[in-house]
Amino acid sequence: MATRRRFTQEYKDQAVSLVLDSGRTIAEVAKSIGVHEMTLGKWVKKAKESGAPNRDLSETERAELERLRKENATLRMERDFAKSCGLVRERTAVKYAAIADWAADKQYPVTFMCAQLGLARQGYYRWLARGDSQRERSDAELTEQIRQIHHQLHGHPGVRRVWAELVVQGVRVARKRVWRLMRAAGLQGRHPQAWKRTTVAGQRPIDAPDLIGQDLTAERPDIRLCGDISSWVCRRVGMGPARWSARVLVEPLAE
């Protein structure tokens, strides 16, 4: 169970002063110091209603707030990166490619990502300057061809059908490589569920005797009773010349 955070009055006054003195919005300050926006808004509103003068922060207090802000930002970035990153056991080239994608979107600093993945920043920049290898360029071309085949074939083909189509087109490639590239591209075949047999006869089935000879006519109710195994709800149906109702006894199948 999470413990509720508690703040001292001095901390609240400093946060309120940071909002009122810096000219920044409540959302920006709340994000920088790691406090919920609604919580900081309540502090500011209470301070304005009370009319208490806001004390300016000293140099030491401003330095402490700045240090806490950077520490919270670093911890938040480490948490978000750990959630979105599953590259711990991947090859170095795959890690470098992921870092290049994140760096292009300016999501995380390069130094931070290299430290989190256990890579040297100099090695990443050497890889970036070298460009893609022949194997990587071949994988990119083959992936594009696999995408076209997967789109053209009927029924969402899997690895075996895509690999067979590549062989027909004269492309010599291992089926495991096709599986790896399809997995990296997010392509997956349709896997229908196997048919499951639900009704299984016994080893020595015995027919139940027909004691009334299928004669359902009755002179009055509750004379002839018949049973059946069914999933329908019990109902009364009119049968016979005397229009007496035949009662159907329904018993559920054993699981």
LUMFIVEX-976139 format. One record per residue (C-alpha): residue number from 0; residue in three letters; x, y, z. Coordinates in pm, 1 decimal. Example, Ala and Ser with C-alpha at 12.3 -4.5 7.8 and 13.67 -1.06 7.14 Angstrom:
residues 2
REC   seba   lomi         xx         yy         zz
REC      0    ALA     1230.0     -450.0      780.0
REC      1    SER     1367.0     -106.0      714.0
***
This chain:
residues 255
REC   seba   lomi         xx         yy         zz
REC      0    MET        0.0        0.0        0.0
REC      1    ALA      142.8      336.8     -105.0
REC      2    THR      227.0      583.8      172.1
REC      3    ARG       71.4      928.2      140.3
REC      4    ARG      329.5     1201.7       95.9
REC      5    ARG      336.1     1475.5      358.4
REC      6    PHE      484.1     1820.6      308.7
REC      7    THR      598.0     2071.7      566.3
REC      8    GLN      456.7     2421.6      574.3
REC      9    GLU      796.4     2559.2      478.4
REC     10    TYR      801.7     2341.1      166.9
REC     11    LYS      450.0     2457.4       72.4
REC     12    ASP      548.7     2823.3      115.7
REC     13    GLN      854.2     2774.8     -102.3
REC     14    ALA      650.3     2605.1     -374.5
REC     15    VAL      391.1     2883.5     -366.7
REC     16    SER      664.6     3145.7     -386.2
REC     17    LEU      811.3     2965.3     -685.0
REC     18    VAL      476.6     3000.9     -863.7
REC     19    LEU      409.8     3361.3     -771.1
REC     20    ASP      762.2     3498.1     -809.4
REC     21    SER      881.4     3318.6    -1120.9
REC     22    GLY      576.6     3388.9    -1335.1
REC     23    ARG      552.1     3022.2    -1437.7
REC     24    THR      223.9     2833.4    -1446.5
REC     25    ILE      113.1     2597.9    -1172.9
REC     26    ALA      139.1     2300.6    -1409.5
REC     27    GLU      500.5     2380.8    -1497.7
REC     28    VAL      607.3     2425.9    -1137.1
REC     29    ALA      419.4     2115.9    -1021.9
REC     30    LYS      588.4     1906.1    -1288.4
REC     31    SER      931.4     2044.1    -1203.8
REC     32    ILE      911.8     1977.4     -827.9
REC     33    GLY      725.3     1645.2     -856.0
REC     34    VAL      395.0     1753.6     -697.2
REC     35    HIS       48.0     1696.9     -835.1
REC     36    GLU      -96.8     1999.5    -1015.6
REC     37    MET     -418.0     2003.9     -810.2
REC     38    THR     -221.9     1987.3     -484.2
REC     39    LEU       -5.7     2284.3     -576.1
REC     40    GLY     -311.8     2472.9     -696.0
REC     41    LYS     -475.6     2430.1     -355.6
REC     42    TRP     -163.0     2564.6     -186.2
REC     43    VAL     -157.3     2872.4     -408.9
REC     44    LYS     -529.2     2935.5     -362.8
REC     45    LYS     -501.6     2905.3       14.6
REC     46    ALA     -205.3     3144.4       20.2
REC     47    LYS     -391.9     3402.6     -187.6
REC     48    GLU     -704.4     3378.5       27.4
REC     49    SER     -511.3     3412.4      351.2
REC     50    GLY     -334.4     3720.5      222.6
REC     51    ALA       -8.9     3617.1      389.9
REC     52    PRO      294.9     3779.1      230.4
REC     53    ASN      510.1     3541.8       31.9
REC     54    ARG      865.6     3522.8      155.1
REC     55    ASP     1137.8     3533.9     -110.6
REC     56    LEU     1360.7     3227.7     -128.2
REC     57    SER     1718.8     3256.1      -27.8
REC     58    GLU     2000.9     3142.2     -251.9
REC     59    THR     2039.9     2821.5      -52.4
REC     60    GLU     1668.8     2741.4      -73.1
REC     61    ARG     1657.9     2810.2     -445.6
REC     62    ALA     1959.2     2586.3     -498.6
REC     63    GLU     1793.0     2310.7     -293.5
REC     64    LEU     1470.3     2337.3     -493.2
REC     65    GLU     1665.0     2326.1     -819.1
REC     66    ARG     1855.1     2018.2     -702.1
REC     67    LEU     1530.5     1843.5     -604.4
REC     68    ARG     1375.5     1937.0     -936.2
REC     69    LYS     1662.5     1784.7    -1133.6
REC     70    GLU     1663.7     1475.0     -912.9
REC     71    ASN     1290.3     1422.1     -962.3
REC     72    ALA     1326.1     1471.1    -1336.6
REC     73    THR     1607.8     1215.1    -1351.8
REC     74    LEU     1415.1      959.1    -1148.2
REC     75    ARG     1104.0     1008.8    -1360.0
REC     76    MET     1305.8      970.1    -1679.0
REC     77    GLU     1469.4      649.7    -1551.9
REC     78    ARG     1128.1      507.8    -1462.2
REC     79    ASP      974.9      590.6    -1800.5
REC     80    PHE     1277.0      458.0    -1989.1
REC     81    ALA     1272.8      129.9    -1794.7
REC     82    LYS      903.4       81.5    -1877.7
REC     83    SER      942.9      147.7    -2249.6
REC     84    CYS     1275.2      -28.9    -2300.0
REC     85    GLY     1307.6     -405.0    -2347.3
REC     86    LEU     1654.1     -410.0    -2501.2
REC     87    VAL     1860.9     -546.6    -2215.0
REC     88    ARG     1932.0     -879.5    -2389.9
REC     89    GLU     1940.4     -749.8    -2746.7
REC     90    ARG     2249.4     -714.4    -2963.6
REC     91    THR     2457.2     -397.2    -2949.1
REC     92    ALA     2352.0     -293.8    -3299.8
REC     93    VAL     1985.1     -321.4    -3201.6
REC     94    LYS     2048.1     -102.2    -2896.2
REC     95    TYR     2228.3      155.9    -3108.5
REC     96    ALA     1936.1      161.8    -3354.3
REC     97    ALA     1687.0      212.4    -3070.1
REC     98    ILE     1897.5      495.6    -2927.1
REC     99    ALA     1905.4      661.7    -3270.7
REC    100    ASP     1525.0      644.9    -3296.7
REC    101    TRP     1472.0      791.4    -2948.2
REC    102    ALA     1735.4     1057.7    -3008.2
REC    103    ALA     1564.7     1162.4    -3331.4
REC    104    ASP     1238.7     1212.3    -3139.7
REC    105    LYS     1428.0     1391.8    -2858.4
REC    106    GLN     1270.7     1168.8    -2596.1
REC    107    TYR     1585.1     1101.7    -2390.1
REC    108    PRO     1944.2     1234.2    -2391.8
REC    109    VAL     2199.2     1013.0    -2566.6
REC    110    THR     2429.6     1004.8    -2264.1
REC    111    PHE     2143.6      893.3    -2040.8
REC    112    MET     2033.7      613.6    -2278.7
REC    113    CYS     2387.6      482.0    -2324.4
REC    114    ALA     2435.6      470.9    -1946.3
REC    115    GLN     2106.6      288.1    -1895.3
REC    116    LEU     2187.4       26.0    -2162.6
REC    117    GLY     2549.5      -19.9    -2056.4
REC    118    LEU     2699.8      124.4    -2374.5
REC    119    ALA     2975.4      374.6    -2438.8
REC    120    ARG     2865.9      704.6    -2587.1
REC    121    GLN     3172.9      710.9    -2814.0
REC    122    GLY     3079.3      369.0    -2951.9
REC    123    TYR     2730.7      489.6    -3037.7
REC    124    TYR     2861.4      788.2    -3230.8
REC    125    ARG     3113.3      568.2    -3417.0
REC    126    TRP     2826.5      336.2    -3512.0
REC    127    LEU     2617.6      633.2    -3619.1
REC    128    ALA     2898.5      770.8    -3840.2
REC    129    ARG     2967.5      430.2    -3994.5
REC    130    GLY     2608.7      385.1    -4112.4
REC    131    ASP     2419.0       62.4    -4172.7
REC    132    SER     2612.3     -253.1    -4252.6
REC    133    GLN     2553.4     -469.1    -4558.1
REC    134    ARG     2358.0     -715.7    -4345.6
REC    135    GLU     2131.2     -442.4    -4210.1
REC    136    ARG     2065.1     -303.0    -4557.5
REC    137    SER     1983.9     -653.7    -4679.5
REC    138    ASP     1746.7     -704.1    -4387.0
REC    139    ALA     1570.9     -375.6    -4466.9
REC    140    GLU     1520.2     -473.7    -4833.1
REC    141    LEU     1401.4     -822.1    -4738.6
REC    142    THR     1164.4     -679.4    -4476.4
REC    143    GLU     1002.8     -455.4    -4737.6
REC    144    GLN      959.6     -754.9    -4968.5
REC    145    ILE      807.4     -956.7    -4682.0
REC    146    ARG      562.3     -673.5    -4612.0
REC    147    GLN      445.5     -676.7    -4974.0
REC    148    ILE      398.7    -1055.1    -4971.9
REC    149    HIS      213.3    -1044.2    -4642.6
REC    150    HIS      -20.0     -778.2    -4784.0
REC    151    GLN      -79.5     -953.7    -5117.0
REC    152    LEU     -141.3    -1308.7    -4994.3
REC    153    HIS     -487.0    -1398.2    -4872.0
REC    154    GLY     -567.2    -1479.8    -4513.4
REC    155    HIS     -282.7    -1318.9    -4315.2
REC    156    PRO       -6.0    -1567.0    -4403.5
REC    157    GLY      243.1    -1686.5    -4147.4
REC    158    VAL      613.9    -1759.8    -4165.7
REC    159    ARG      584.2    -2078.7    -4370.1
REC    160    ARG      365.8    -1926.7    -4644.0
REC    161    VAL      577.1    -1612.1    -4666.8
REC    162    TRP      897.2    -1816.3    -4684.3
REC    163    ALA      746.7    -2042.8    -4953.9
REC    164    GLU      646.2    -1736.9    -5159.0
REC    165    LEU      999.2    -1598.8    -5131.0
REC    166    VAL     1138.0    -1931.4    -5257.4
REC    167    VAL      896.9    -1918.8    -5552.1
REC    168    GLN     1020.1    -1567.0    -5632.4
REC    169    GLY     1378.6    -1692.6    -5633.6
REC    170    VAL     1490.7    -1547.1    -5300.3
REC    171    ARG     1718.9    -1785.9    -5110.5
REC    172    VAL     1668.6    -1719.1    -4741.6
REC    173    ALA     1642.4    -1925.9    -4426.5
REC    174    ARG     1301.9    -1964.5    -4269.7
REC    175    LYS     1439.4    -1857.4    -3930.1
REC    176    ARG     1553.9    -1528.2    -4081.6
REC    177    VAL     1204.6    -1472.1    -4222.1
REC    178    TRP     1062.8    -1538.8    -3875.3
REC    179    ARG     1305.8    -1288.1    -3719.1
REC    180    LEU     1227.0    -1013.6    -3969.7
REC    181    MET      850.9    -1068.7    -3948.3
REC    182    ARG      868.6    -1050.0    -3570.6
REC    183    ALA     1069.8     -727.5    -3584.8
REC    184    ALA      821.0     -578.8    -3835.1
REC    185    GLY      519.1     -678.0    -3626.0
REC    186    LEU      379.6     -915.6    -3890.3
REC    187    GLN      193.4    -1220.8    -3765.9
REC    188    GLY      -12.9    -1487.0    -3935.6
REC    189    ARG     -360.5    -1591.2    -3834.1
REC    190    HIS     -370.2    -1895.5    -3606.4
REC    191    PRO     -716.5    -2053.2    -3604.8
REC    192    GLN     -815.4    -2239.0    -3292.9
REC    193    ALA     -806.0    -2614.8    -3312.8
REC    194    TRP    -1142.6    -2791.4    -3329.2
REC    195    LYS    -1231.8    -2939.0    -2993.7
REC    196    ARG    -1451.9    -3242.8    -2963.2
REC    197    THR    -1713.8    -3189.1    -2695.7
REC    198    THR    -1934.9    -3501.6    -2715.3
REC    199    VAL    -1754.6    -3829.5    -2650.8
REC    200    ALA    -1944.1    -4159.9    -2646.2
REC    201    GLY    -1877.7    -4410.1    -2373.7
REC    202    GLN    -1692.6    -4735.0    -2425.2
REC    203    ARG    -2015.9    -4941.4    -2396.6
REC    204    PRO    -2311.3    -4719.0    -2483.0
REC    205    ILE    -2645.0    -4870.6    -2379.9
REC    206    ASP    -2970.0    -4754.7    -2536.7
REC    207    ALA    -3234.2    -4654.9    -2285.8
REC    208    PRO    -3549.7    -4869.1    -2321.6
REC    209    ASP    -3865.6    -4702.6    -2455.8
REC    210    LEU    -4119.7    -4805.9    -2194.6
REC    211    ILE    -4415.8    -4616.5    -2346.3
REC    212    GLY    -4347.2    -4707.9    -2708.5
REC    213    GLN    -4341.6    -4343.5    -2818.9
REC    214    ASP    -4712.2    -4319.8    -2735.2
REC    215    LEU    -4754.2    -3979.6    -2570.6
REC    216    THR    -5136.2    -3976.0    -2564.8
REC    217    ALA    -5279.1    -3948.4    -2216.6
REC    218    GLU    -5628.6    -3927.1    -2069.7
REC    219    ARG    -5522.3    -3697.6    -1784.9
REC    220    PRO    -5208.0    -3518.9    -1670.8
REC    221    ASP    -4907.9    -3687.4    -1506.2
REC    222    ILE    -4969.7    -4029.1    -1663.2
REC    223    ARG    -4686.9    -4056.4    -1916.0
REC    224    LEU    -4351.5    -3896.2    -1837.1
REC    225    CYS    -4065.1    -3880.5    -2086.0
REC    226    GLY    -3710.6    -3757.4    -2036.7
REC    227    ASP    -3454.9    -3601.5    -2270.7
REC    228    ILE    -3105.4    -3456.6    -2242.7
REC    229    SER    -3110.7    -3109.5    -2384.3
REC    230    SER    -2993.1    -2754.6    -2320.6
REC    231    TRP    -3340.7    -2603.1    -2365.5
REC    232    VAL    -3540.2    -2475.4    -2074.9
REC    233    CYS    -3830.8    -2687.4    -1952.4
REC    234    ARG    -4155.1    -2614.6    -2130.8
REC    235    ARG    -4501.4    -2762.3    -2165.9
REC    236    VAL    -4623.7    -2860.9    -2510.5
REC    237    GLY    -4973.5    -2975.6    -2604.7
REC    238    MET    -4985.1    -3330.5    -2740.4
REC    239    GLY    -5245.2    -3599.3    -2795.6
REC    240    PRO    -5608.0    -3584.8    -2897.7
REC    241    ALA    -5716.0    -3500.8    -2545.1
REC    242    ARG    -5483.8    -3195.8    -2553.8
REC    243    TRP    -5313.1    -3296.5    -2231.8
REC    244    SER    -4971.6    -3143.8    -2182.0
REC    245    ALA    -4665.0    -3362.8    -2206.5
REC    246    ARG    -4407.0    -3275.8    -1940.1
REC    247    VAL    -4045.3    -3277.7    -2059.0
REC    248    LEU    -3783.5    -3361.8    -1793.7
REC    249    VAL    -3453.2    -3196.1    -1873.3
REC    250    GLU    -3129.2    -3293.9    -1701.3
REC    251    PRO    -2798.5    -3111.7    -1767.0
REC    252    LEU    -2503.0    -3289.5    -1915.6
REC    253    ALA    -2223.0    -3375.9    -1676.0
REC    254    GLU    -1922.7    -3147.7    -1716.0
***
